[in-house]
Amino acid sequence: MKKTILALGAAVAVFAAGTASAQTLKTVKDRGVLNCGVGTGLAGFAIADSQGNWDGLDADVCRAIAAAIFDDPKKVKFVSLSAKDRFTALQAGEVDLLSRNTTWTLSRDTSLGLNFGPINYYDGQGFMVRKKLNVKSAKELAGATVCTQQGTTTELNLADYFRANNIKYEPVVFATNDETVKAYETGRCDAFTTDASGLYSERLRLANPDDHMVLPDIISKEPLGPGVRHGDDQWFDIVKWTHYVMITAEELGVTKANLGEMMKSTNPEIKRLLGTEGKYGEAMGLTNDWGARMIKHVGNYGESFERNVGMGSRLKIARGVNALWSKGGLQYAPPIR
């Protein structure tokens, strides 16, 4: 009996500790706005216009969460963070989550005290060069100078790739992405390396985009997704299921345009998605129609992808591995039930 009481006490203590740490949602609700860490400006992912309005695939993650909590996608304060400052800002509580082209790695998942949500963009590191260099592969860059950003997985992958292929090169490292791109454009280096998605985005910012090309080589895996602090499972669940709801909506054909009609659906999967059946939102401290709120304001994952980085955008990136699992891609959501 004594052992049973002790075990029960330990279980209660663990539950209490977990409950005490689940404060992020309450903090956001009390504040009335979501503080979301984004990049310093990457077209298609997170970039502000002249009025300070942010757009992009990563910005849509922030807006979807705000829509789920407040039924208002505008209740987001976008905090622009450099690669150097992004993790410190999240750890210090300056932002509630990081939605900023950040690669999920083991060390970041453990020693930095972070949890990464689902991968909302499967990426890989590539290279951009001037067409006049007449280079068709990264393996032809022997002796080249390569611009890269300091304190990123990009810098580490670059060193690994050239060492593994026994190719000599000269890294030219800068503190910020803007400095790196500017150095490449002004001719301080022969090539510029970052995630392939970033290369397509930054190419559009160059004075003469058609003078540059992205090489076909992909030298790394760069799983990109939102990150949160350790210790708040409720908040982690909300961030995870925001992406999964958007994926599920695309799978089931639920869009911004047909949401009103879909709210009347008798399909049990759609009913659970939109909250007309079950109490899945309440389980996370949200309203049961939280999925419907996200789709109403932001759309499903396919809509967000197409609008921001897909063929309907300036970047014109094919879905590729970011297509749904049912269409040969890697995007896959656990069931809502």
Secondary structure, DSSP 8 states (H G I E B T S, - for coil): -HHHHHHHHHHHHHHHHHHHH--HHHHHHHHTSEEEEE-S-BTTTBEE-TTS-EESHHHHHHHHHHHHHHS-TT-EEEEE--TTTHHHHHHTTSSSEE-SS-B--HHHHHTT-EEE---SEEE-EEEEEEGGG---SGGG-TT-EEEEETTSHHHHHHHHHHHHTT---EEEEESSHHHHHHHHHTTS-SEEEEEHHHHHHHHHHSSSGGGEEE-S---S-EEE--EEETT-HHHHHHHHHHHHHHHHHHHHT--TTTHHHHTT---HHHHHHHTSSS-TTGGGTS-TTHHHHHHHHT--HHHHHHHHTSTTSSS----GGGSBGGGTSSB------
